């Protein structure tokens, strides 16, 4: 089943062009497009042989995503209508990233919803973004389309309604799977295949088990409400709304979310202590990323830029690129194009290719004297000595 696992790209942006540039702090956006009002992006491929599965090139991958979008609009008016709702309230984006998920987490994750993948809310509008993996982009069109519905419609509507941080993961997945079920029904996907049987078993016995218990406790026949395996999704969702209200009234959701937040806070504190003590560049970079993007913490540009600066000072090439972009935009630090060029130059000289492109673009905006000053600063720079 689709899961939300640990891949993010960095930094906010104010418009689409800068959005896709800055967000890909760890890789370059090599293809961008817009289709049916949905923004599409493909990021640079990982090195050959990085994974034990074949990697599809960006252009055909984006073509497959377009086919899935067409399938949704042609075959599932229910889903398409809800995507249109998201488009009216924000920007809808699908990203192909062949490096997602990370190799060590390489279970068959098809796609994942990342509400803060690129940017924060702006002017009341939100970002609805789904990252499609190296596995998902190869799936048959009907199945890829249904998973996009799961992530974009199911989790996107939760984000639109402000429920992402208020509900338990099990309930969010249950609801998204119900939307996915509607897509499979609309596409007339065969119900008797092994994977479809497993899909519906997982929905009933795992992700929606608490919801089904609630139905029974409410005096309803859960199997009948579920229409014996082929539910009337709009009716089922109306029952689900009452279930969510019940969880809120009884405090079940609040207690679970509070416990999860406390656990994340403890882990964050431990990570900060380890990073501060060791000066490990990767740990410093992770912390900077989390605060800049608000991943499990309140977004804090100043704190995030501080951790990122320490990672950059330690010689972390990606952190140097991020720090350069921060100085370029003035996000979390005072805007300083000369200092920005310095850090982009340091990152580029360490072979981080996205920094070379960023350095070139910024360099066009600087005078010869400014570029010379930036390079002089870079020449004087020395990496910080790690703590013993």
SESE-483350 format. One record per atom (N, C-alpha, C): x, y, z. Coordinates in steps of 0.2 Angstrom, whole numbers, plus 2048, in hexadecimal, padded with zeros to 3 digits. Layout:
# residues N
XYZ...
//
This chain:
# residues 388
8047FA80080080080080480680080280C7FD8068127FD80781480580D81680680F81880D81381F80C81382281281682881381D82781682282781282982681582E82B81383482A81683883081783C83381183883580B83C83980783884080683C84680683A84C80583F85080183D8557FD84185A7FA8408617FE8458657FC84686B8018438717FE84287680284187D80183A87F7FE8388858008328887FE83388C7F882E88E7F482F8927EE8288967ED82989B7EA8238A07EA81F89F7E382289D7DE81F89C7D78218957D581E8937D081F88C7CD82688B7CB8298907C783088F7C483588F7CA8358937CF83A8927D483888D7D983188B7D982F8857DD83387F7DB83387D7D58368777D383D8777D384087D7D284887E7D384A87D7DA8478817DF84A8807E684887A7E98428777E88408717EB84486C7EA84786B7E484C8667E38538677E58548687EC85A86A7EE85F8647EE85C85E7ED8608587ED8618557E685D8587E185D8567DA85A85B7D685B85A7CF85985F7CB85285D7C884D8627C78478617C38498617BC84885C7B884A85B7B184585C7AC83F85B7AF83985C7AB83385F7AF8308647AC82A8677AF8258687AA81E8677AC8198677A78138697AB80D86B7A880786B7AB8028687A67FD8647A97F98607A67F28607A97ED8627A67E68627A97E68667B07EA86B7B07EB8707B67EF86D7BB7F28677BA7F68647BF7FE8657BD8028677C28098687C180C8617C18118607BC81585A7BC81C85C7BC8208587C08278597C082B8527C08308527BD83484C7BD83B84E7C083E84B7C584584D7C784A8487C485084A7C58568477C285683F7C485883B7C08588347C285E8327C685E82D7CA86482B7CE8698287CA86F8277CC8748247C887281D7C687481B7C08738157BE87580F7C387180A7C48738057C88728067CF86F80C7D186D80E7D88688097DB8648067D785E8027DA85E7FC7D685B7F77D985B7F07D68557EF7D18517F57CF84C7F57CA84E7FA7C584B7F97BF84C7FD7BA8498047BB84C8097B984A8107BA8478137B38418157B383E8187AD84081F7AD8428217A68448287A583E82D7A78408337A783B8387AA8368397A583783A79E83283C79982D83679982E83079882982B79882682A79E82982B7A482682B7AA8208307AB8228367A981D83C7A981783A7A481983779F81383579A80F83079D81182B7A180D8267A580982A7AA80C82F7AD8088327B28028367AF8038397A97FE83C7A57F88377A37FA8317A17F582C7A07F182A7A67F482A7AC7F08297B27EB82F7B37EE8357B27E983B7B37E383A7AE7E58397A87DF8387A37DA8327A57DD82D7A87D98287AA7D482A7B07D782E7B47D28307BA7CD8357B77CF8397B37CA83E7B07C583B7AB7C78367A87C28327A37BE82D7A77C182A7AC7BE8247AF7BB8257B67BD82A7B97BA82B7C07B88327C17B28347C07B083B7C17B083D7C87AE8387CC7AF8397D47B583B7D67BB8387D37C283A7D57C48417D27C28417CC7C48477C87C184E7CB7BA84D7CD7B78537D07BB8557D67BD8507DA7C18527E07C88557DF7CB8537DA7D18567D87D085D7D67CB85E7D27C98657D07C88697D77C58667DC7C486A7E27CB86C7E57D08677E57D78697E77DA86E7E37D986E7DC7DC8737D87D987A7D97D387B7DB7D08817DD7D38847E37D58807E87D88827EE7DF8827EF7E38807E97EA8807EA7ED87E7E37F387B7E47F78797DE7F88717DF7F686E7D97F78667D97FD8647D58018607D880785F7D58098577D680B8547D080D84D7D081584D7CE81984A7D282084A7D18228437D08268417CB82983B7CA83083B7CD8328377D28398377D583B8307D583F82E7D18428277D08458257D68488297DA84C8287E08478277E68418277E583C8267EB83981F7EA83881B7EF83B81D7F684381B7F684681D7FC84D81B7FC84E8147FC8548127F985680B7F88548077FE85680980485680580A84E80580C84A80980984380880B83F8068058428028008408017FA83B7FB7FA8367FC7FE8307F87FD82C7FB7F78277F77F58247FA7EF81F7FF7F18228057F281E80B7F381C80F7EC8168107EB8148127E481481A7E481181D7E98118247E98108267F081182D7F281082F7F880E8377F88098397FD8078407FD80C84480180E8497FF81284E80381085580280C85780780985D80780E86380781486280A81986780A81F86580681E86180182485F7FD8278657FA82386A7F78268707F48258777F88208787FB81F87E7FE81987E80381988480781488580C80E88880980988880D80288B80A80489280980189580480289C8027FB89F8017F98A58047F38A88037ED8A48047ED89F8097E889A80A7E88948057EC8948007EC88F7FB7F18897FE7F08837FC7F487E7FE7F887A7F87FD8767FA8008727F57FE86B7F67FB8687F17F98617F17FE85D7EC80385A7EF8088577EB80984F7EC80984C7E780B8447E78118437E481683F7E781C83D7E481B8357E281C8347DC81B82D7D982282A7D88228247DA8298207DB82B81D7D483181A7D58338167CF82F8107CE82C80E7D38278087D282180A7CF81E80F7D28178117D08178147C981C8177C681B8197C081B8147BA81D80E7BC81C8087B88168047B98128067BD80B8027BE8068037B98027FE7B87FD7FF7B37F98057B47F68087AF7F380F7AF7EE80F7B57E980A7B47E480A7B97E680A7C07EB8067C27ED8067C97F180C7CB7F580E7C67F98157C87F481A7C97EF81B7C57E98207C67E681F7CC7E48197CE7E18187D57E581A7DB7EC8197DA7F081A7E07F18227E07F18257DA7F182D7DA7EB82F7DD7E582C7DC7DF82E7E07E082D7E77E28287E97E38267F07E782C7F37ED82E7F07F28337F37EF83A7F27ED83B7EC7EB8427EB7E48447ED7DF8407EC7D88417EE7D88407F57D983A7F77D98387FE7DC83C8037E383C8027E78408077E78488057E68497FF7E58507FD7DF8548017D98508017D38538047D485480B7D884F80E7D984F8157DE8568177E28578127E785D8137E38638127DE86380D7DA86980C7D586B8127D38658157CF86681B7D28678227D98688217DD8698277DD86382C7DC85D8297DC85782D7E285382E7E785582A7ED8518297F18508307F18558347F485483B7EF8538407E985283F7E48518447E28498457E284683F7E083F83F7E583A8407E48348427E982E8427EA82C83B7F082983B7F38278347EE8218327EC81D8367E78178347E181A8317DE81F8347D88228317D982682B7DF82982A7E082D8247E182881E7E48228207E581D81A7DF81A8197DB81881E7D481581C7D08198177D08208197CC8248157CF82580D7D582580D7D88268067D781F8027D78198067D68138037CF8138007CA8168047C38168017C381A7FB7C681F7FA7C78237F47CA81F7EE7CF81B7F07D28177EB7CD8117E97CA80E7EE7C48097EC7C080C7E77BE8127E77B98157E27BC8167DB7C38177DB7C68187D57C68117D27C880B7D57C88057D37C18037D07BC8057D47B58037D17B48077CB7B680D7CA7B48117C47B880F7BE7BE80C7C07C280A7BA7C18037B87BC8007BC7BA7F97BB7C07F47BB7C47F57C07CA7F07C17C77EA7C47CA7E47C17C77DE7C37C87DD7CB7C37DA7CE7C37DA7D57C57D37D77C67CE7D37C87C77D47CF7C67D47D37CB7D37DB7CA7D27DD7C97D97E37C67DA7E67C57E17E87CC7E47EA7D17E07EC7D77E37E67DB7E57E17DB7E17DB7DE7E37D77DB7E97D87D57EA7D57D17F07D97D37F67E07D47F57E47D67FB7E37DD7FD7E27E17F87E07E87F97DA7E97FD7D57E57FC7CE7E67FF7CF7E38067D37DD8077D47DB80E7D77DF8127DD7E380F7E17E78137DC7ED8157D87F08117D37F58137CF7F38197CC7ED8187C77EB81D7CA7EA8247CF7E68237D27E382A7D87E682D7DB7EB8297E17EF82C7DF7F682C7DF7FA8277DE8018277D78038297D28008287CB80282A7C87FE82F7CC7FA8337CA7F68387C67FA83D7C97FF8407C68038457BF8068427BF80883C7B980B8397B48068397B58008377B07FB8377AE7F983E7B27F98437B07F884A7AB7FD84C7AD80384A7A880984C7A18088497A180684279B80483F7977FF84379A7FA8457977F58497947F78507987FB8537977FE85A79180385979080685378B80B85278480785078480085077E7FD84E77D7FB8477837FC8437827FA83C7867F483A7837F18357877EB83278C7ED82E7937ED8307987EF82C7997EC8257987E68257987E381E7937E681978D7E781C7877EA8187897F181678C7F581B78E7FC8197937FC8147977F781479D7F680F79A7F38097947F18097917EE8037947E88017967E48067997DD80579F7DE8007A37E38017AA7E37FD7AA7E87F77A47EA7F67A37EF7F079F7F57F37A27F97F779F7FF7FA79C8047F57978077F879580E7F57998137F879E8157F57A38197F87A08207FB79C8247F779982A7FA79682880179282380178E82180779381F80D79881B80B79D81980F7A181F8127A382480E7A682A8117A282E81579B82E81579783181979782E82079882782079982482779F8268297A48268257AB8278277AC82E82B7A88338287A883A82B7A583A8327A083683379D83583A7A283183F7A682D83C7AB8298407B182E8427B383283D7B883783F7B683C8447AF83E8447AD8438497AC83F8507AB8398507AB8358567B18348597B78338557BD8338587BF83A85B7BD83F8587BF84685A7BB8478617B58458617B18468677B384286D7B683C86C7B88388717BF8398737C383D86F7CA83E8707CF83986E7CC83486A7D182F8687D68328637D483685E7D88398597DD83D85D7DB8428617DF8468647E58438687E383E86C7E883A8707ED83786C7EB8348677F08308627F483585F7F283A85C7F683F8597FB84385E7F88448647FD84786980284286B80183C86C80683786D80B83786880983786180D83685C81283D85C80F84285D81384985D81884886281684686881B84686E82184186C81F83B86982483786782983A86282683D85D82A84185882F84685B82C84A86083084F86483684C86783584686B83A84386E84084186983E83E86484283C85F84684285C84384785B84684D85884B85085D84985086484E85286985484E86985384886885984386885D84486285A84585D85E84685686284D85785F85285A86285885B86885885F86785486586D85386987384F86687184A86287684685F87A84A85A87684E85687985285087D85885387B85B85987F86085C88585E85F88585886288B85586589085386088E84F85B89284C85689485185089085584E89185A84989185684288D85084288C84C83C88985083788C85183188985582C88285382988184C82987B84982687584B82B87784A83287284B83787085283787585783687485E83686F86083087185D82B86D85E82586685C82586585682885E85382A85A85882E85D85B83385A85F83885886683485C86883085B86E82C85586D82885586882584F86682084986682484986382A84386282D84086982F84486D83284187383484087882E84387882984287C82383B87A82083A87382083387181D82E86F82282F87082982A86E82D82886782E82D86382D82C85B82D82C85883482685883782685583E82785A84382986084182A86684582686C84282687184682387884482887B83F82687D83982B88083482E88683883588683783988B83A83F88D83683E89283184389382D84A89583084989983585089B83985389583C85089183F85388B84285588683D85188583885388183285A88382F85A88A82D86088C82A86688C82F86588C83586B88B83A86E88583986987F83A86C87983986F87783286C87A82D86E87982687587D82587688382987D88682988288282C88087E83188587A83588787483088287182D88486C82888886E82288687482088A87781A89287981D89287B82389987D82589D87682689987182789D86A82889F86782189D86B81C89F86881589A86481289386481488E86081188C86480A88D86180588C8647FE8858667FD8808617FF8798637FE87786980287986980987886E80D87A87580B88087580888387B80587F87D7FF87C8797FB87787B7F687187E7F986E87B7FE86887D80186A88480486F88580887188B80B87289180687588F8008758947FB86E8967F886A8917F88638937F585F8977FB86189680185E89A8068608A18068678A28058698A98048678AC7FE8658A87F98638AB7F385C8AE7F48588AA7F88518AC7F98508B07FF8548B08048538B480A84F8B080F84E8A980E84A8A581284E8A281884C8A581E8508A38248568A68258598AA82185F8AE82185E8B581D8628B981F8628C081B8648BE8148608C180F8628C08088698C380686D8BF8038748C18028768BD7FC8768C07F68778BC7F087F8BA7EF8838BE7F288A8BD7F288C8B67F78898B67FD8898B18018868AB7FE8808AC7FA87D8A67F78828A37F28858A77EE8898A57E988F8A17EC8928A37F18978A07F58958997F688F8987F988D8917FB88C88D7F58898907F088788C7EA88E88A7E789388E7E789988D7E489D8877E889C8877EE89F8827F289C87B7F189587B7F08928757EF8938727E88948777E38958757DC89C8727DC8A18757DF8A88737DF8A986C7E28A486A7E68A48637E98A085E7E589E8607DF89B85C7DA89385B7DA89085F7DE88985F7DF8868637D988385F7D48818627CE87C8677CE8768667D287186B7D38748727D48798727D887C8787DB88087C7D58828787D088587B7CA88087F7C687A87C7C58758807C28738867C68728857CC87088B7D08758917D087B88F7D18818947D18818977CA8808947C48808977BE87A89C7BE87489A7C086E89F7C086F8A57C48728A47CA8738AA7CE8788AE7CC87E8AB7C98838AF7C68818B47C187C8B27BD87A8B77B88778BD7BB8758BD7C18728C37C58778C77C887E8C57C98838C87CD8888CC7C888B8D07CB8908D47C88978D07C889C8D27C48A28CE7C48A58CF7CB8A48D57CE8A78D67D58A48D17DA89D8D17D989A8CC7DE89C8C57DE89C8C37D789F8BC7D68A68BB7D98AA8C07D88B18BF7DA8B18BF7E28AD8C37E58AD8C37EC8AA8BD7EF8A58BA7EC8A28B37EE8A88AE7EE8AB8AE7E88B08A97E78B68AA7EC8B88B07EE8BD8B17F38BB8AE7FA8B48AF7FB8B28AD8028B28A58028B08A27FC8B089B7FB8B78987FC8BC89C7F98C389A7FA8C689A8018C389F8058C589F80C8C289A8108BC89780E8B88938128BC88D8148BB88B81A8BE88481D8B98808208B887A81F8B38768238B487682A8AE87682E8AE8768358B186F8388B587083D8B88698408B28668448B18608438AB85C8478AD85C84E8A885C8528AA85B8598AC85485B8B18548608B384D8628AE849866
//
